[in-house]
């Protein structure tokens, strides 16, 4: 019965931390280039298995299924692969030369069984609506899977220990130095620790079986889950931080000698694959890097080159580079590039090395060789000092043959090729750029769909630009009230008195008059069916809206009394395959009056503020005598269709002046007001375009569900912030990496590149990132759309079939790519080659004011979102737990009791009160909740002073003698109603709330007489209670005795609610055998009054998390780069005695200062914004200091975790590595 609210425990925080850290190590193991990368990938996958397991447990604990019901369908459990992954990691460590075979996949075949069981669980989940972990299939087969996983891990750990033992024996047999014999002791010990933790399953299961009869909850296993995750992260961290775990370099060469024929084949294969894949074009290529690409050990690769090819590694690679240069010298397409430019493109990174190597292989310098090519016929023979024939390359002929288009096309291909190389070379930075962009683009796309949906409301009507809703603006002592309800005669008066009006029509959706909901049935059936979406309407409403008709004539569908028009979906429900026109239906078991179906209309579009399935005619309808000509009761929302060319604003002034003067003023005078002209001047009539109703009605009390333009633009602003944060990551990383690109820029300028060409190159890189991000972002948006629909209470779909989608995406990708890449392009292309090549240009490593400012902006936006989210949840908690003046818990509301009739509903109440589980029961349609409850406004004065005092506007409710008791309301003065008091039952006595007593200035209200046209004596004063949203103050209220029998409220005793509901249902069946019971819980209905606040909180939470993730990705990459740039400084500090803690603090403190500055900037802005938001609630909690402290601490901790990982990694690095170049 209790509404879901966001909650998080310490275990959840621990799970979140292990997921974040584990995922980071898994990615590092998978993508970091190392000799033992193949082994590390297996360990990374094992860690990812644990991380997904933790994510599954976390999602269950935070009850994610409450607002994302299908998350449990995601395949997050791969426990049967954990053992094989650990085993293959150890196998590749101890035997790096081992090649995986197809039959090795059999080790992972149990995963098919696990995923097959998940499919069965999903099928049952679809059938029952339960989460997969609540299905019978899961409960029956989960223990089997757990047992299989337990046995699997134990078995594969045993085999892993055997591999390590065999490895030690092999080393001993080969008489290798002792120091290598203990290289894997760390792995051996950690695997023992992991195995011992895994064995703890046994005592847990034993305790569950013997002491809890297999009912031990999942929470009891949380400590074990955390220990296992921490141990696996420990193993991963140790593996990653070890200098090299692979043992292949230490094996003696004679152990793996290949036969001469096999070595020769390997030599042929090596030359072919290096040439085909253009590996030689990588200027940073080294023996270990090439070995990793070829999945060979460095020792084996070196042996092939030395033994078979009889060359050193450098000579082997340089021959390919020289051959590539000679080929390009002969290609006219390269005539516009200098020889040095060709050399750099072919893989050389030094002019001296290039000249020396070229002359060593060809016997000539590059310039001499190029000149000879002009004189001799083409010939090429690779060898030591060969006689190369010159290749003819006539520059004049080339220039005539080449065109501008060819050059531009070639340059574009060149830009694109360089961009792809940069992406492949810096995988981590590229992943962060693209990942941040993709997530932000997905968020922007989802919000764009939301905004497009909100802006498209009520635009489907043929004459939407001429349809208006008539709205009253009432100004009294500076207080402005707006409402769409008008007296019954207004519509026909507008049509009669003003020729500018083509049609005027009314609706009557008021539940007080019987609209809203009803029990319906066909005349030839006895079973009632509950229906919502019922309104009374004029025939002219069909003419105004021009709704398409499926059956019947729209011009006459509601023209006759007692007719009804229903939607297509309801016609298919009640009259499947038939034309219902002329058929009869009964409402609320009223057999005395049948309604004839006058027509079937198309369903209202989802983007309409009107959502009705039944429109009952107002023709001939009068709710009380004289009601249709009464100008004093405001009950009818009124719409008009203006003729072509009418200025709505000017027409407003005209109808206000004439309607107020001719109709409202006489009625005010008749009511006896002291100053009728002044009262009439408070009324102003406005015409609200129908297309504005959805978004611009936030200050109009119309009882409809609609959007809010303020929140629409707020969400748009949040999306823009997230996109800006991702763009900032791009700019930060591009400028921070300037040191790596500076020499490239300098050399390109030396060999002839101009600044425009460099700008185009960098913009090409930016556009490549942007287009890749948009592709991934589109897929992410499609995958996350169901979750977003759940958050926003929408039914949005991806517009794959819309013509505008592709152009919008392409243009947006181009704009975002150019905007994000413009500054880095101008910044990087502006380097002066002399300063760069002399080493006097300071780039990247020093703190940039712009880069620091952008980091501060990122975290400022993120912290503001965190503070906003916490304030929203704090206010929601305040609302749901605030004392509201009545007891909403354990109250069941039975609906549709009006079909029983007055006599039977009283008997039903009497029988309910006899039930042992029922404390009290009450009959009243007026409840302190909005859904399904009636409201009746009126004006009150002290009796006898009707013409002297201003009327106090308040509510007039009808209740019975047990109403106050059932809802736990407190009488502060006087007595309750009683059936034994004739004046009570005759409506001569009333009970008022404290606010009414104050407004009427009744210091001693008991015995006073008040009047709304009918005088009543005050017999009691009830304590104020919130019967409206906490956005508004408590209004004056008058209660009188009577029965309004649609709703029966039942206060249930504490205990077994299930049995109480069964007893209530059985009692209902005795009175209404042909009508199923319908009931709700009052606490849920109360919480639903604030569904928009909860929805806003969930959306803010999602965007805050996304913004933090994107900001942290950028911070992670920046910290990694700064650690890389300061590696020599760190090495020197370590040599001089600096501790790991000191170096970590040194690298982390600068970033933490930026986050602290962001907190100082974000706090006052967030305080102001959230105070403005809270002002929309009359009753609200203050913005408390601890929210800012918690948000700041969270931001610092997140930043510290993000930065410290790279800081610790840099602090643990061997200083020899960073200083050996010196």
N, C-alpha and C positions, 0 to 999 in steps of 0.2 A: 504494500500500500504506500510505502514511503517513496517519494520521488528520488531519482538518482541524482546525487551531487558528486562532484569531483572529489576524490580523496587519494592520498598517497601515504604510504607507511615508510618506515626506515628500511624495511626489506626491499620495497620498491626502489628506493634511492640506491640501495646497494646493487640491485639487479641492473638498474640503469647505468651505474658506473662500470660494472663488469661488461655490459654490452658495448659501451662506448670504447673502453680500453681494449677489449677483446677484438672488436671490429677493426680498430686501428692497427693492432699487431697482425691480424689476419691479412689486411691489405698490404702492410709492409713486407710480410713474408712472401706474398704472392707477386709483388711487382718490383721489389728491390733487386737490382742486378747483382748476382753473386755466382760464384762457381757452383755452390750447392743449391742453386735456385730450384731445381727440379724437386729436391728433397723438401725444401722449405714450403713448396706449394702444397705438398701433402699435409704438412703440419698446419699450414694456414687453413686448409679445408677442415681439418679436425677441430681447430679452434672455432671456425665458423659454425660447425655443427653444435658446439657448446653454446655459442652466442645465440643462435636461433632457438635453442632449447630455453635459454634464459628469457628470450623475448616472448616465447609462448607462455611461460610461467607468469611473466610480468603482465601480459595482456589479460590473463585470467584474473590476476589479483586486483587490477584496477578496473575490472568489469567493463572492458572495452566493448563487449557485445551489447551494452545498453544502447549505444548510439552508433555502432558499426557492427550490425548483427552477423555479418558473414565473414568476419575476419578469421574465424576458426576454420574456414575452408582452406586457408593458406597452408601449403606444405612447409611446416617449420620444424618437424621432427625427423631427424635422420640418424637416430641413435645406433642403428645397425651398421652404419658405415664408420663409426668412431674407431672401433678396433682395427679394421683393415687400414684405415688412414694412418694410424700410429705405426702399424707394422711396416707399411711401405715407406714411411718417413725413415725409420731405422734402417730398412733395407737399402735405400738410396744413400744413406750416410755411410754405411759400412761397405756397400758394394756400388760405388758411383757408376761403374761401367755397365751395371745391369740395365737391360732394355726391357721395358714393359711389353708384354705380349697380350694378344686378345684374350687368352684363357685367364689372364690375371683379373679380368673383369668379373669372373665368377665369384671372386671374394666379395663383390658388392651386390651380388644378385639378391640377398635377403632384403635389400632396399625396395625391390619390386613388391615383395610381400607387404612391407610396411606401408607403401603408398597405395597398394590395392585395398588395404584395410581402411585407409583414409577415404578412398572413393566410396566404400560402403557406408562409412560414417556420414559423408556428405549427402548421400542418397537418403539416409534416414533423417538427417537434419532438414532436408528439403521437405520431406513428408510430414515431419512433426513440428518443424519450426524451432527446435531446440538447437543449441550450439553442439558442435561435434563431440565435445568433451562431456556433454550431458546425455548423449545417446546411449541406448542399451548396447549397441555394438562396441562402443568404446569401453564401457564398463566390463564387458565380457572378455574382450580381446586385449585390452591394455595390459593386464598382468602377464599375458603370454608374451607380448612384445618386450616388456620389462625384463622378464626372465631370459629371453633370447639375447637381448642387449647385454645383460650381465654376463652370461656365458661367453658371448662373442668377445667382449673386451678382455675378460680374464684369459681366454685362449690366445688371443693375438698378443697380449702383453707377455705371455709365456714364450711365444715364438720370437718376440722382439728381444727378450733376454738371451735366448739361444743365439740369435744373430750377433749380439754384442760379444758373447762368450766365444763364438767361432772366430770373430774378428781378432780378439786378443790372442787366441791360439795361433792364428795365421801369422800375426806379428812376431810371436815368440819363435815360431818355426823358421821364419826368415831372418831372425837375429837382428831385428830393427831396434834402434835406440830405445831405451826404457821410457824416455819422456813422452813418446807418442802412445805408450801403452795405457796411459791414464787420461788420454784426451776425452774419452767418452764416459769417464766416471760420473760427470755431472748429469748426463742423460740417464745413466743407469740408476743413480740415486733418485732423480725426479720421477722416473717411471715407477720405481718402488713406492714412492710416496703416493703417486696417483693410484697405483693398484691397491694400496692399503685403504685409501679413502673410498675407492670403489667397493671394497669388501664390506664397508659400513652398511651397504644395502641390507646385508644379512640381519644384523641386529634390529634395524628399522622395521624390516618386514616381520621379524619374529615378534617384536613388541606389538605391531599392528594386529597380527594374527591372534596372539595369545591373550592380549590385554584389552584390545579394542574391537575384536571380532571383525577384522578387515574394514573398520570404519575410521581409521586414522586419516585425518584430513591432509590435503596437500601442503598446508602450511607447516606441518610438522617436519616436512622434508626440506624446507627452505635453507636451513643451515648447511645441510649436506650439498645441496645444489650450489650454494655459494662457494663452499670449500673446493668442490670439483672444478668450478669455473676459475677460481683463483689459482689452483694448481696448474691448470692447462695454460693460463696466461703466463705463469711463472716459467713453464717449459718453453713457451713461444718466445718470451723475452730473453731467456738464456740463449736460445738458439740464434736469435737475431743479433744479440750483442756479442756473441762469440766472434772472434776474428775470422776464422774459417773452420767449419765443422767437418767438411769433407776430408777424407783420409787419402784420397787418390794420389796426391803428389808424393807421398812418402813411400809408396810401394816400389820395390826394386824393379828395374826395367825388365829383368829376365823372367819375371813371373808371368807376363802377359805377351810374350813374344809371339808375333804373328808370322805365319809362313811368308816367304818372299813374294809369292804370287798374290796373296791377300793384301800385303802391304802395297804392292804395285797398283792393285785395283783401287785401294783407298786413295793413293796419290792422284790417280786419274779422276776419281770422284771429287776430290778436294778442289782441284783446279777448275773443274766444271761448275761446281756449286758456288765458288767464290766469284767466278766470272758472271754466271747467270743472275745471281742476287745482288751484284754490284757492291759487295761488302767492302771492297777496297776504297770506295768513295767516302767512307766514314773517316774523317781525319783523326779521330780519337781511337781508332781500332788498335787493339793490342792482342797479345796471344790469349789471355784469359777471356777477353770479350768474344773473340772469334770462337774459342772453344765452347763457350756457353751457348752461342747461337747454333753451333753444330751439334750441341749436346754430347760433346766429347770431353774427356779430361785434358787439361793443359799439357800434361806429360805425354799423353798419347798423340796429341796434335803436333807437338814439337818433334816427336820421334818420326812421324810421317814426313814432315817437311825436311828434317835433317837427313833421314836415312834414304827415303825414296827420291825426293827432289834434289837432294844434295845442296840445299840452300839454307840461309838463315831466314827467320820469319820476315824481317824487314825487306830483304832482297826479294822474297817471294811476293809480297804485297806490292812493292814498288814497281816490279815489272808489269803488273796489271795496270798500275796508274800511268806509267809511261806509254804503254800500248794504247790506253784510252786517250791520252793527250795527242798522240800521233793521229789517231782516228779523227779526232775533232779538228786537228789542223787541216785535214783534207776535206772536212765538211763545210760547205759555204754557209750553212746556217750559223756557224760560230765565228764568222769573219768579223763581226762587230765586237767581239770580246777579245781583250788583250791576252797574251800568252800566260801572264801570271793569273789572270782570271780563270783561264781554262785549267791551269794547274790546281788552283784551289777547288774548282768544281770537280776535279778528278780525284781529290782526296789528299793532296799535299796541304800542309798548313804552315810551311816555312819556305820562303823564297830560296834561302841558301841550300836547304836539303833538296829542293826541287832541281835547282841548277846542277848540283853535284851528281845527283842520281841520274838525271837525264843524260849527262855527258858520259857517265860511267857505263850506261847501258848502250847508248847509240854511238858514242864516240864523238858527238858534236854537242855544241850548246843548243838550247832551244831556238835561238834566233838564227843560227847557222843552218839548222835543220829546216826551219821554215823557209829560208831563202833558197835552199837547194830544191825544195818542193816546187818552186816556181819554174825551175829550169829543167828538171828531170821528170820522167814518167813515174807514176806511182809504183812503189815497191816497198814491201815491209818484211823484214826478217828479224825476229827477236833473237838476240844472242849477245854474247860479250864482245863488244867492239865490232859489230857487224858492219858491212857496207850497205847502208840504207840508201836506196834510190830515192831521189826527191819526188815529192808528190806535187803535181801541177795544181796551183790554186790561184787563178787569175782574179785579182780583187776587182778589177773593172768589170769583168763579166759577172762576177758575183753580185756587185751592186746593181747591175742592170736587171738581173734575174730576180733578186729579192725585192719584195714590196713592203710598204708600210704596214699593211695588214698582217703580213707574215711576221714581221718584227714584233708587232703588238701581240699577236697570238703566241709567239714564242716566249715573249716576256711574261705574259700571263701564265703560261704553263710553268715557266721558271719560278714565278712567285708562288704558284700553287704547290709546286714540288718542294720548295724550301719550307713553306708553311707545314706541309705534311711531315717533313723531316723534323722540324722543331717539335711538332706534336708527338712524334714517336720517340724523340730523344729525351724529352722531359715528361715522362708519362704521369708522374705524380702531380706536377703543376698543371698539366693539361687536364687531368681528371678533376682537379679542384676547380679549375676555371669552367670546364664544361658542366660538371656536376652542380656547381652553384648556380650557373646560368640556367640549367635545365629545370631545377627545382623552382627557381624564381619564375621562370617562364610558365611552368605548370600552374603555379599559384595565380599568376596574372591571367592566364587563359581561363581558369575556373572562375575567377572574379569577373572577368570580362563577360563570360556567359551569364553570370548572375546579374550583372548590370544590364546587359542586353535584354534579358528576360524581364527585369523590373521596368525598363523603359518601354517595353512593347505592350504593356497592359492597355486593354480597351481600344486598340487601334484596328481591330478586325471588323468593327461595325462599318457598314457602307458610308454612313454620314457622320463618322466619328468627330470630324472637325466642327460639326454644327450641333452636337449633342452636349447639353450642359445639365449639371445637377444644381438645383436651387438651394443655396445655403444661407441661413440666417446668421448674421453677426450681431450679437447683443452686447452692448457696452454699458456697464453699470459701475460707476465710481472707479473708473480706471481698469476694472476687470473685464476682460473680453472673453465671451463664450461663443462657440460656434456649433451649429447643429444643422442637419439636413431635414429634420422633421417639420412639417407644416400642417396647418388646419386642412380639413378635408376639402373645403370649397376652393382652395387656391388654384389647383390645376385647371378646373373649368373656367375660373375667372381670368387666368392668363390667356387661355385660348379665346375667350369671348371678348375681352377688352383690348387685346393687343394684336393687331394684324401681323406683327413681326413674328409671332409664334405660329409655326406650322402644326405642331402637335405638342400637347402637354399631358403627362401621365403620372400616375402615382403607384407606389408600392406600399404594402403594409406587412413588413416582416416581424412585427412586434409579437413576442410570445404572449403578451398580456391579452391579445386579441385572438389567440388560437393559432398563430402562424409558428414557423420554426420547425416543430416536430409534430408527428402524429402517428397513430396506429392506423394503417390502411389495409383494405382488402377489396377484392372484386366482389361485386354483388352476388355472384354465384358461388362464393367460397365462404368458409367460416373462420379460417385461420388469419389472424391479424399479423401484419408485418410492420416493424418500426421503420419509419422513414424520417430523414432530415432534409433540409433544403426546400422548405415549403414557404411560400409567400402569397399574399393576396396582391392582385395587380389589375390595373385598368387594361382594357382592350388597346388603348392608345400606346401602352408600353411596347406592345409587339410592333406597332407602326413606327415608333421612334427607333427601336433597336434593329428593326428589319431582320429578325431572326429567321434563318432558313427553316422551312417546315418540311417534315418528312411525310406527314399525313395531315389533311385538313386544310382549310382556307385561313391564312393568317389574318385577313381582313375581318373575319367573323368568328374566330376561334374562341374569344372571350366576350363576345357581344351579348350573349344570352345569360340570364341568371343561372347560378348553380352549374357552371361549367368549369372545367379544369384543362390546362394544357400541361402535358408531361414531356420530359426529355426522352430522347431516343433510347438511352440505356435503361430507363425505367419502363418504357413501353416493351422493350425486349424482355424485361424481367417479369412483368405482369401479363403481357399478351404476346408471348413468343410466336413469331411468324404470322401475326395477325395485324389487321388494321384496327386500332382500338377506337377510332372515332365513332361516337354514339354509344359506347359501352359505359356501364355504370360502376361507380366505386363509392365505398363508404369510408368516412373519416371518424376515428375514435369511437367505433361501435355505435355511432348515432344512426340507427336504422330509420329514423324519422326523416332523414334528408339524404338523398342520393345525389352524387355529382356526376354529370355527363362529361365524358372526354370530348373536348371540342377540337383537339388537334395534338399532334406530336411535333415538337421542335427539335432541332439539332441540339446536342449537348453544348452548353456554354463552353467556349474555349478556356483552356487553363489560364490564359492571360486575360481574364475578365474579372473585374471586382465583384460582379454578380455571379453567384454560383448556386443556382436554383434548379431543382429537378421537377418541381410542381408549382405552377402559377394558377392560383384559384381566382376566379373573376371577382371584381368588385362591383360589377353591374348588379344593381338591385340590393346591394349589401348595405346594411345599417347596423352598427354595433350597439347603439342605443338610440332611443327616440330623439330625432333632431340632430343626430351626430353629423350627418352629411352637410349640414348648413351651419355648423357651429364654428366660429372663428376663435374660440378660446382654448381649444385642445389641439396640441401639436403631436401628431402621430404618423404622418405620411411623408416619407421621402419622395420628393417631386422632381421630375425631369422634364426638360423642354427640348424640342428640336426647332431651332431658329431657321428662318428662311434664308436663302442665299444672300450674301452681302450685308448682313446685319452686324453692326459693331456691338459686340457683347458688352464692352465696358460702358459705352454710352447708354445701352439699353438697361443696364443695371440701375443707373441713376433714375431713369424714367419710371421703371416699375416700382422702385423703392418709394419715390414721391407719391405716386398715384395709389398704390396698394395700401401704404400706411395711412394716407389721408382718407381714402374712401372706405376702408374695411377695418383696419386695426384700431385707428383712433376712436371710431364710434363704439367699438367693443370695449376699449379701455375706459371710456366715459361711462358706459353702462355698468362696468365693474366698480365704479365709485372711487377711482384713483384721485388723490389730492391734486396732482398736476398732470392731467392727461397728455398735454402737448409734450411735456418733458419726458414722460414715459414712452411716448410714441417715437421721440427722437432717438431713443436708444436702439431702435430697430433699423438694420440696414440689410438689404437683400443683395446677395452676390451670386454670380453665375460661375460655377466651377467647371471648366472643361472636363469632359468625361475621361480624357486621356491623362488628366492630372490627379484623378481620385486616388489611384494606388499609392503614389509617392508623396503627395502634398496634402494628406489628410491627417497628419500626426497630431494636429491640434483641434480636430473635429471629432466629437463623440458620436460616431455613427454605428458602433457595434460591429463593424466589419473587420475582417482580417486583411490588412494591407501592409505595404512596405513603408519605408521612411526614407525620403531623399537624403536626410542627414547621414543615416547609416550607409546608404548606398555610396555616397561620396567618401565616407570614412573608410569603407572597405576598398574602394578604389585607391585612396591614399595609401593604405597599408600595402596593397599590391605594388604600387609605385615605389614605396620604401624598400620592399624586398628586392625588386628589380634593381634599384639603385645600389643596394648593398652588394648584389652580385657583380654589377658593373665596377664597383669600387674594388672588389677582389681582383678583377681583371687589371684595372689600372695599377693597383698596388704591386701585383706580381710582375707586371710588365716593366714598371719602373725599377722595382727592386732587382730584377734580373738584368738591369742595364749593364752591369759589369761584365756579364757573360756575353752580351751582344755588342759591347763597345768596340772590341777588337775586330769583330766581324764588320761593323759599320765603317771603322777606320780603313780596313783593307779594301772594302768595296769602293770607298771613295778614292783610294789611291789608284785602283785599277780602272777608274773611269765612271763609276756610278754617280749619278747626281741625286740631289735630295728628293726630287719628285719621285724618282724610281724607288728610293728607299721607303718613302711614305706609302707608295702603292704596295710595296712588299709587306709592310707591317699591317696595313689595312686589310690585305688579303688574308693574313693570319687571323686577324680579328674576325673577319667575315666567316672564315672557315669554322672558328669556334662557335660563332653565333648560329650558323646554319645547323651544325651538329647539335647544338643545345636545343634549338627549336624542334628538331626531329625527336630528340629524346623527351623534351618537354611536352610535346603533343601526346606521346605514348603515356607519359606519367599522368597527364591530365585525364586521359581516357581511363587509366587504371584507378585513379583516385576519385573519379566522378561519383561513384556510389557513396563513398564516404562523405564527400562534400554535400551531396544531396541530403544525406542524413543530418549533417550539421545545419544546413540552411533551410531544411524543410521544403525542399524543392524537388522537381522531377525534371531536371535538366538533362539534355542529351547532347552528344557531340555532333555538330552539324557537318558530318562527313559529306553529305550530299549537296550542301549549299555551294553555289557558284563562287561566293565571295571568300570562302575559307582559304583556298590556295593563294590568291593574290594578297590577302591580308597577312598571311603567315610569311610570304616571301618579302613583302615590303617591310614588315615589322622586323624580320631577321636582319635585313639590310640596314635598317635605321639603327637598331640596337648595336649591331656590329660596328657600324661607323662611329656612333656616339661613344661607345666604350673604347674603341681603338684609336680615336682621333688624337687624344692627348699623348698616349704612348708613342704613336707614330711620329708626331712632331718632335717629341722629346728625344727619342732614340736617334732620329735622323739628323738631329742638330749637333751631334758630337763632332768635334774638330779632329781630323785624323792625326795631326801632329801631336796633339796632347794625348790622344789615345795610345799611339804607338810608342811615345816616349814614356808612358806610364804616369804622366802628371795629372791625368783626369781622375777625379775622385767620384766614383759612381757606386750606387747600390748599397754599399756597406754602411755609409753614414746615414744618420737619421734624417729623412726628408720631412720638411714641414708639411708638404702636401700629403705625403703618405700617412704621417701621423694624424693629420686632420681627418683624413678619410676613415682611418681606423676608429677614431673617436666618434665620428658620425655613425659608423656602423653600430657600435655598442650603445650609443645614445638612443638610436631608434629601437634596438633590441630591449634595452632596459625599460624604455617607456612602455613597450608592449607587455613586458613582464609585470610592471607595476599596474598597468591597466587591467591585466588579467586577474591579478590578486585582488584589486579593489572590487571588480565585478563579482568574483566568487565570495568575497567578504560580505558584500551587500546581499547576495542571494542567500547566504547562510543567515544573515540578520533577518531577512524577510521570512524565511521558512521556520525560524525558531523564535521570532518575536511574539510576545503575547498580544493576540489580536482581539481579545475580548470574547472569544468563544472557543469551544473545544472541538477541533476538527478531526481528532484522532478517533479511530474505532467507530466512525459514523458511516453507515451504509445508506445510500440514497437509492430507493426503488423508483424507477421511472415508468411513466405511462399508466399510473393508477387511475387517471380520470376515466378510463374506459369501464371501470367497475361501477360507476354511478355513486352518488353521494351516500346512499344508504350502505352499500357494500364496502365502500372504502373505510367507513367508520368501523364496520365489523372486522375488516382486515386489520385495522390498527389494534382493535381489542384483542384479536387472536395473537397478534405479534407480541403484545405485552404479556401474554401468558407464557411465552417461551422462556425457559430457564436461562438462555444465553442472551436475552434482550433486557437491557436496563430500562429503556424508554423508547417511545415512538411518537412521531408528530406528523401531521398532515399540513403541508404548506408548500406552495410553489415559489415562495420568496425566501431565498437562502443567501448567506453571505459569500457566495461564489458567483462567477459570471456564467459559466456554461450551464445552459438549460434552465436558469433561474429567471424569474420575472422581475420587472421593475415598473414602478408606477409613480411618476413625479406629479407634484401638485403644489399649490401655494397655500400657506397657512397664516392665520392671524389669530389674535385673541378674540374670542367671540364678542360681538358688539362693536369691534373696532375695525371692521372690514373696510370702511370708507375713510378711516383716519390713518392707519398704519400701512407701511409698505409690506407686501406679502413676503414671507420667508419661504423660499423654494426648498422643498424636501421630498422625501420618499414616503409613500403610504402603502404599508404592507398588511396583508391578511394572514393571521396566524391562528393556531388553536391553543388550548389550555396547557399543552405539554411542550410547546415549542421551546421556551426558555430553558426548561429542564433538560430536554434532549440535547440541545446545543451548548449546554453549560454556561449560559449567559447569567449575569448577576443583576438582580434588582437592588438598586441603591436606596430606593424609597418606594413606599406603597406596597401594592399586592399584585398578584398575577390574575389572569382571566380565569373564570370558572363557569362550567356549564350550569351550575346551580344559581347563578346570578342573572336574572332576566335582562337587566340593563347591559350586561356584557354581551349576551347573545344577540341583543337588538341593536348593537353597534352604537350604543349611547356612551360607552366608556372607551378610553384609549390609553395606551402606554406610550410614552415618548422617551427618546434618548437624551443624554445630558446635553448634547449639542443643540437640540431643539429647545430645551429649557433656557440655554444661554442666549440663543438668537431671539427668543421671545421675551427675554428679560424676566423670566419667571423665577424669583428667588424662592418662593414656596409653591412648587408646581402642583402638588397634590390638591385636588379639588378645583383647579383652574379649568376653564372651558376654552377650548381652541376650536377653530372652524376652518374648513376648506370649502365651505358651502353647506356642509353638514356639521353641526356642532357636536362636540364630544367632551366628556369630563375626564380629566387626567386622573387615573387611579394608580399609576406607577411610573417610575423612572428607571430605565435600564441603563447599565453602564455602557459607555460608547464602545462599539466594536467596529472593526474594519469590514464593511460589506462591499467595498469597492477596492480597486487596485491601490497599493500604497503610493502610487504616483500622485494620488489626490488626497485631499483632506476628508475626514469623516463628515458626511452630509447630515443635516437634520433628518430625523426619522420618526414616523408615527405608526404605531401598531394597533390594529383593531381586530376583534374576534371574528372568525369565519373560517370556511373551508375553501381552499383552492387545491383541488385534489390530484393534480398531475404528479406530484412528488411526495413520497413518504420517507421521512428521515428516521433511521433506526440506530439508536446508541447501543452498541454491543458490549457486553461485559468482557473484561480482559480474559484471554484464554485461547481456546481453540476456535479461530475464525472460520476454518473450513467447515466444522460441524454447524456453526451458527448460520453460515450461508446456506447449507443444506436444509436446515430447519426453516429458514425464511422462504426458500424456494418451494418447499413442500406446502407451506401455508398459502403462498401465492397460487399454486396449482389448484387449490380447492376453490378459489374465487375466479380464476381466469384460465380454465383448461385449454382454451384455444389461443392463448397469447403467451409466448415465452417471456420469462422474467428478464428484465434488464436492470442492472444496478451499477453504480459507480461508488467510489470512496471519496469522501469529502476532502481528505488531505491531498489526494491526487488532483482533484479538481481545483483546489486552492493553489497547488504548485503549478498547474497548467496556466493559471492567470499570469504567470511570470515566465512562460516558455520562451518568450522573446529575449528575456534577460539571460536565461540559461543558454539559449542558442548563441547569443552574442559572446558569452563567456567561453563556450566551446570553440567558436571561431577564433577569438583572440588567443586562446591557448595554442591552437594549431599554428597560427601565424607567428606567435612569439617563439615557439619551438623551431619553426622553419627559419626565422630570422637569426636565431642564435646559432643554428647549425651552419647556415651560410657564412655568418660572421666568423665562427670558429674555424671553418675550413680555410678562410683567408688568413686568419691568425696562425693556424697550424703551418700553412705554407710559408708565411713570412718568417716565422720562428725558425723553420727548417733552413730557409735561405740565409738568415742572419747567422745561424750557427755555422753554416757552410762558409760564409764570407769571413767569419772571425776564427776559422779553424787554426790558423797559424798563431793568432793571439792566444787561443786556448792552449795550444801546444806549449808555447813559451811559459804561460802561467803554470801549467802542470809540471814542467821541468823545474821551475823555480819553487815548487812546493805547494801550489794552490790545491785546495781540497775540492772534492766533487760537489759538496754543498755550496762552497763559495762560488764555483763557476756556474752552478745552476742558478744561484741567486743573481749573479751578474747578468746572465742572459735573460732572466725572467722579469727583473725589476722594471725594465723600460716599458715592457708591454703592460705590466700591472699599473704603472703610472697613467698610461693612456686610458685604461679601463676606469681607474679612479676618477679621472677628469670627466669621462663620459657619465659616470654616476652623478657628479656634481651638476652637470648640464641637464641631464635627463630628469632629475628629481623635481626641480621647481616647475618644469614644463608639464610633467605628468601630474603633479599635484594640482596645477591649475585646470588641466583638461578634465581630470576625474572629478574635481569639485563641481565643474560645470555640468558634468553628466549626472552627478548625484543630486543636483538641484532639481532634476526632473522627478525626484521622489520627495513627497512631503515627509515621509518617514524613512530616514536613512542613517547609516552608521557613519561616523566621521572618518576621514582619511587618516589612518593611524601611522605613527612613526615607524612601527616595526615592519610595515609593508616596505618602506624604502630601505630599511636595514636588511631585510630578507632578500629583496631584489638585488641590492648592491652586493651582498655576500654571495648570492648565487652567481652573479656575473663574474665576480672575482674568482670564485672556485672553478667555474667553467673555463675561464681564461687561463687560470693557473694549471689546470689539468691539461689543457690544450698545449700550452707553451712548455710546461715542464717536461713533457715527454721528449721533445726535441732537445731541450736543455740538458736533461740527464744523459741522453744518448751522446750528445757532443762532449759532455764532461767525462764520460767513460771511454772516449776514443783514445787509442794509443797515440801519444804525441809524436812518435816516430813517423807515423803516416803523414801527418800534416807538415812536418819539418824536413822531411827527407829531400824535398825539392830545393831547400836552402843550402 
